[in-house]
Amino acid sequence: MIERARLAYYVDFYGDLLTHKQRQAIDLHVNEDFSLSEIADEMGITRQAVHDLIQRSSQKLLEYEDKLGLYALLQTHEDQLERIKRLLQQMGVEDREEYRKILTIMDEIIY
């Protein structure tokens, strides 16, 4: 199973590629932290059907990431931005206004 935090990113990136039912189930499970029983009640289906739906949805999201790689790209960019921050700190510029502006721009790039 995909770890929950990574799965949340996958839902953000690729959720619109899922069917409405798949998107609803995985969103309730990952983002709203609903139990399988709560999702079953919400969607009017069995707990087993919810489990199967979440498993299929997770597999689909993993396949989309394998093909498109948006999460991997995000991770690469975050790593590169962290390297830039460390280099700026090594330069001793943390107390300058420009440093704070650069950090703000770097945060806007990712988030």
trRosetta pair geometry for C-beta under 8 A, 3 or more apart (Angstrom, degrees):
i j d omega theta_ij theta_ji phi_ij phi_ji
1 58 6.7 -22 -145 166 74 160
2 6 5.4 -116 172 89 101 112
2 7 4.5 128 105 -69 116 97
2 10 6.9 2 146 1 161 149
2 58 5.6 -169 19 -167 113 109
2 61 7.3 -90 15 90 164 117
2 62 6.1 -163 -59 -76 131 109
3 6 4.8 76 67 16 88 108
3 7 6.7 -160 90 -12 39 92
4 7 5.5 -57 -143 38 29 114
4 8 6.5 37 155 -26 64 101
4 30 6.2 171 -159 -136 81 83
5 8 5.7 -48 -154 26 32 114
5 9 7.1 31 149 -14 61 99
6 9 5.7 -51 -158 34 39 111
6 10 6.5 41 145 -20 68 104
6 71 6.7 69 -158 -167 86 152
7 10 5.3 -50 -148 36 37 116
7 11 6.4 41 151 -22 66 100
7 26 7.6 -129 167 -172 111 108
7 30 5.3 -136 115 -114 109 136
7 58 6.4 -33 -127 -124 121 96
7 61 6.8 84 -143 102 72 154
8 11 5.7 -49 -150 32 32 112
8 12 6.6 35 149 -19 62 103
8 30 5.0 179 -86 163 73 120
8 31 6.3 120 -130 -77 99 76
9 12 5.5 -54 -151 36 35 114
9 13 6.1 25 155 -12 69 109
9 71 5.1 102 124 -111 131 111
9 74 7.1 -144 -164 58 137 156
10 13 5.9 -59 -142 44 30 105
10 14 5.6 -30 179 34 69 111
10 15 7.8 114 126 -52 59 75
10 61 3.9 84 154 172 129 124
10 62 7.2 -17 -134 -65 156 47
10 64 7.2 128 -161 70 98 113
10 65 5.8 -63 -113 -51 107 123
10 71 6.4 -33 -75 -51 71 138
11 14 7.1 -76 -117 60 16 70
11 15 4.4 43 -174 -68 62 115
11 23 7.8 124 -153 -143 94 70
11 26 5.7 -171 -103 129 119 115
11 27 6.1 147 -170 -89 139 69
11 30 5.6 174 -20 71 151 151
11 31 6.8 -130 99 -38 155 110
11 61 6.7 -34 -67 -115 55 146
12 15 6.5 24 -66 -7 10 116
13 64 7.5 171 110 122 106 125
13 65 7.5 84 85 -87 143 86
13 68 7.8 179 154 97 125 134
13 70 4.6 167 -150 86 143 142
13 71 6.4 -119 -11 -53 157 83
14 17 4.9 -44 -177 27 79 120
14 18 7.3 85 133 -28 82 91
14 60 7.8 -166 135 127 129 88
14 61 5.3 152 78 -131 131 76
14 64 4.1 117 -132 110 155 158
14 65 7.1 -108 -21 -52 145 73
14 68 7.4 155 -83 44 116 144
14 70 7.6 167 -47 35 93 133
15 18 5.8 -49 -163 19 46 113
15 23 5.2 94 179 -130 91 99
15 26 7.1 -157 -121 86 97 124
15 27 6.7 69 -145 -70 139 103
15 61 7.8 6 -77 -101 56 114
16 23 7.3 44 -93 -104 29 140
17 60 7.5 -162 108 152 104 116
17 64 6.0 133 70 -99 154 146
18 22 3.8 -122 175 95 117 120
18 23 4.4 154 84 -59 116 80
18 26 6.9 -33 151 23 178 136
18 57 5.7 34 -132 -136 142 96
18 60 6.1 121 -99 100 93 145
18 61 7.5 -22 -61 -64 119 87
19 22 4.5 92 51 9 80 104
19 23 6.8 -148 88 -6 39 89
20 23 5.8 -58 -147 38 27 111
20 24 6.2 28 156 -21 64 108
21 24 5.7 -54 -144 35 29 112
21 25 6.3 25 160 -16 65 108
21 43 7.2 91 -145 -153 88 133
21 53 6.4 -93 140 -146 101 136
22 25 6.1 -60 -148 38 27 107
22 26 6.1 14 163 -8 66 113
22 53 6.1 -155 -107 -176 61 93
22 56 6.8 -94 -116 98 115 100
22 57 4.2 162 -167 -95 99 109
22 60 6.9 10 -179 37 152 149
23 26 6.3 -63 -141 44 24 102
23 27 5.8 24 161 -20 63 116
23 57 7.6 174 -64 -137 32 132
24 27 5.9 -61 -143 38 22 110
24 28 6.3 20 160 -16 62 109
24 43 6.5 131 119 -95 129 117
25 28 6.1 -59 -149 37 26 107
25 29 6.2 20 156 -15 63 113
25 39 5.7 77 -138 -176 74 135
25 43 6.6 -7 -81 -54 88 157
25 50 5.8 -177 -143 -146 121 76
25 53 4.5 51 62 119 175 127
25 54 5.5 -126 140 -69 116 76
25 57 6.3 178 80 -17 109 154
26 29 5.6 -57 -144 41 31 112
26 30 5.8 8 166 -2 70 115
26 53 7.8 -131 -45 134 78 89
26 54 5.9 140 -89 -126 71 71
26 57 4.3 -140 -55 132 128 149
26 58 6.9 165 -117 -59 121 67
26 61 7.4 148 -161 -36 161 137
27 30 6.5 -62 -129 48 23 93
27 31 5.2 -24 -169 28 65 119
27 32 6.8 52 138 -5 69 102
28 31 7.3 -44 -87 55 12 81
28 32 4.8 -39 -146 46 49 126
28 34 4.3 -22 161 27 96 135
28 38 7.4 -155 163 108 122 100
28 39 4.9 141 104 -106 138 100
28 42 6.4 -180 -126 68 160 158
28 43 8.0 -141 10 -40 158 110
29 32 7.5 37 0 53 12 82
29 33 7.6 35 -180 -112 31 19
29 34 6.0 -75 -85 60 41 84
29 36 7.7 26 -105 -81 109 60
29 39 6.2 -9 -63 -66 84 147
29 50 7.9 150 -67 172 120 106
29 54 5.4 62 -27 -115 168 130
30 33 7.8 -19 158 -68 13 50
34 38 4.1 -131 -169 92 98 123
34 39 4.8 123 117 -56 128 83
34 42 6.9 -32 -160 -6 161 142
35 38 4.7 98 50 6 76 102
35 39 7.0 -142 92 -3 41 86
36 39 5.7 -55 -148 38 32 111
36 40 6.2 37 152 -24 65 106
36 47 4.9 75 136 -156 110 90
36 50 4.8 153 -159 97 82 132
36 51 5.7 12 -135 -63 139 83
36 54 7.7 -98 -106 -4 94 144
37 40 5.5 -52 -147 34 31 115
37 41 6.5 32 154 -18 64 103
37 47 5.6 -16 -87 -99 60 117
38 41 5.8 -52 -150 36 32 111
38 42 6.2 32 152 -19 65 109
39 42 5.5 -56 -146 39 32 114
39 43 5.9 7 163 0 69 114
39 50 4.6 125 98 -141 119 141
39 54 7.9 67 106 -54 170 119
40 43 6.4 -69 -137 50 23 94
40 44 7.8 -180 170 1 53 3
40 45 5.6 -107 -141 80 71 62
40 46 5.9 -25 -142 165 125 16
40 47 4.6 -59 -52 -76 153 56
40 49 7.1 114 -116 58 96 94
40 50 4.8 -100 -68 -27 82 134
41 44 7.6 23 -176 -70 25 41
43 50 6.9 142 44 -89 136 101
45 49 4.1 -95 156 85 118 141
45 50 6.2 147 90 -51 109 79
45 53 7.7 74 96 -20 155 141
46 49 4.4 102 57 2 81 102
46 50 7.1 -139 100 -4 47 83
47 50 5.6 -51 -153 33 35 114
47 51 6.5 39 149 -21 65 103
48 51 5.5 -49 -149 34 34 115
48 52 6.4 32 153 -15 65 105
49 52 5.8 -54 -147 39 31 110
49 53 6.1 34 152 -22 65 109
50 53 5.6 -56 -145 38 30 113
50 54 6.2 28 157 -18 66 106
51 54 6.0 -58 -149 36 27 108
51 55 6.4 27 154 -19 63 108
52 55 5.7 -55 -147 36 31 113
52 56 6.3 27 157 -15 66 107
53 56 6.0 -56 -145 40 28 107
53 57 6.1 28 155 -19 64 111
54 57 5.6 -55 -141 40 29 113
54 58 6.1 34 157 -22 64 106
55 58 5.9 -54 -147 34 26 111
55 59 6.5 27 154 -18 61 107
56 59 5.7 -56 -150 37 31 113
56 60 6.4 33 152 -21 65 104
57 60 5.6 -52 -149 34 32 112
57 61 6.4 32 153 -19 65 105
58 61 5.7 -54 -149 36 31 111
58 62 6.4 33 152 -19 64 106
59 62 5.7 -54 -150 36 31 114
59 63 6.5 34 151 -20 64 104
60 63 5.6 -55 -151 35 33 113
60 64 6.5 34 151 -20 66 103
61 64 5.6 -51 -149 34 34 112
61 65 6.5 33 152 -17 65 104
62 65 5.7 -54 -149 37 32 110
62 66 6.3 36 152 -22 65 105
63 66 5.6 -51 -147 34 32 115
63 67 6.5 21 157 -11 64 109
64 67 6.0 -65 -150 43 30 104
64 68 5.7 -12 169 15 70 118
65 68 6.5 -70 -122 56 24 84
65 69 6.5 83 -178 -87 58 31
65 70 6.9 -97 -121 39 71 75
65 71 5.4 -13 -135 21 119 118
65 72 7.2 121 -179 -17 95 95
66 69 7.6 8 -172 -63 12 72
69 72 4.4 -49 -164 44 86 119
69 73 5.7 93 133 -28 88 95
70 73 5.5 -53 -147 35 33 114
70 74 6.4 37 152 -21 65 102
71 74 5.5 -50 -150 33 34 114
71 75 6.5 35 151 -19 65 103
72 75 5.7 -52 -151 35 33 113
72 76 6.5 36 150 -21 64 104
73 76 5.6 -52 -150 34 33 114
73 77 6.4 31 153 -17 65 105
74 77 5.8 -57 -149 38 31 109
74 78 6.3 31 154 -19 66 106
74 110 7.1 99 -156 -146 87 91
75 78 5.7 -53 -146 36 31 111
75 79 6.4 32 154 -19 64 106
76 79 5.8 -56 -151 36 29 112
76 80 6.4 27 153 -17 64 107
77 80 5.7 -54 -146 37 33 111
77 81 6.3 32 156 -18 66 106
77 109 7.0 -140 170 133 127 113
77 110 6.2 170 118 -94 118 94
78 81 5.8 -56 -147 38 31 110
78 82 6.4 34 153 -21 64 104
78 110 6.0 78 -86 -119 81 143
79 82 5.7 -54 -150 34 31 113
79 83 6.6 34 150 -20 64 102
80 83 5.6 -50 -152 32 35 114
80 84 6.7 37 149 -20 65 101
81 84 5.5 -47 -150 33 38 114
81 85 6.6 42 150 -21 65 101
81 106 4.9 137 -154 -169 119 116
81 109 6.9 176 -87 72 137 131
81 110 6.6 -88 -2 -41 163 127
82 85 5.5 -49 -150 33 35 114
82 86 6.5 36 152 -19 65 102
83 86 5.8 -52 -150 35 33 111
83 87 6.5 33 152 -19 65 105
84 87 5.7 -55 -150 37 32 111
84 88 6.4 32 153 -19 66 105
84 102 8.0 -133 144 159 119 121
84 106 6.8 -168 83 -107 134 140
85 88 5.8 -56 -149 36 31 110
85 89 6.4 30 153 -18 65 106
85 103 7.1 65 -109 -103 104 92
85 106 7.2 172 -63 120 98 173
86 89 5.6 -55 -149 37 32 112
86 90 6.4 36 152 -22 65 104
87 90 5.6 -51 -148 34 33 113
87 91 6.6 34 151 -21 63 103
88 91 5.5 -54 -154 33 34 113
88 93 5.5 -78 -178 56 84 111
88 94 7.3 115 130 -70 95 66
88 99 6.0 143 166 -130 129 98
88 102 6.7 178 -106 95 159 150
89 92 7.5 48 176 -70 37 29
89 93 7.7 -112 -94 44 25 69
89 94 5.8 32 -116 -57 73 111
93 96 4.8 -42 -174 21 82 123
93 98 7.0 -47 169 76 124 102
93 99 4.7 166 126 -69 92 121
94 99 5.4 -166 -125 149 27 165
95 99 7.3 64 40 31 20 143
96 99 4.8 105 66 -6 82 102
96 100 7.7 -153 100 0 51 82
97 100 5.8 -55 -158 36 41 110
97 101 6.4 40 147 -19 70 106
98 101 5.5 -55 -149 37 36 114
98 102 6.3 39 152 -22 68 103
99 102 5.7 -52 -149 34 30 112
99 103 6.5 30 152 -18 63 104
100 103 5.7 -51 -148 36 33 112
100 104 6.5 37 152 -22 64 103
101 104 5.6 -51 -150 33 33 114
101 105 6.5 32 152 -16 65 104
102 105 5.8 -55 -150 37 33 110
102 106 6.3 34 152 -21 66 107
103 106 5.5 -53 -145 37 32 113
103 107 6.4 34 155 -19 65 103
104 107 5.9 -54 -151 35 30 110
104 108 6.5 31 151 -20 63 105
105 108 5.6 -55 -150 35 34 113
105 109 6.7 43 150 -30 65 98
106 109 5.6 -44 -155 20 35 116
106 110 7.2 14 156 -2 63 104
107 110 6.4 -68 -154 45 34 98
107 111 5.6 -29 173 37 74 111
108 111 7.0 -76 -115 65 22 69
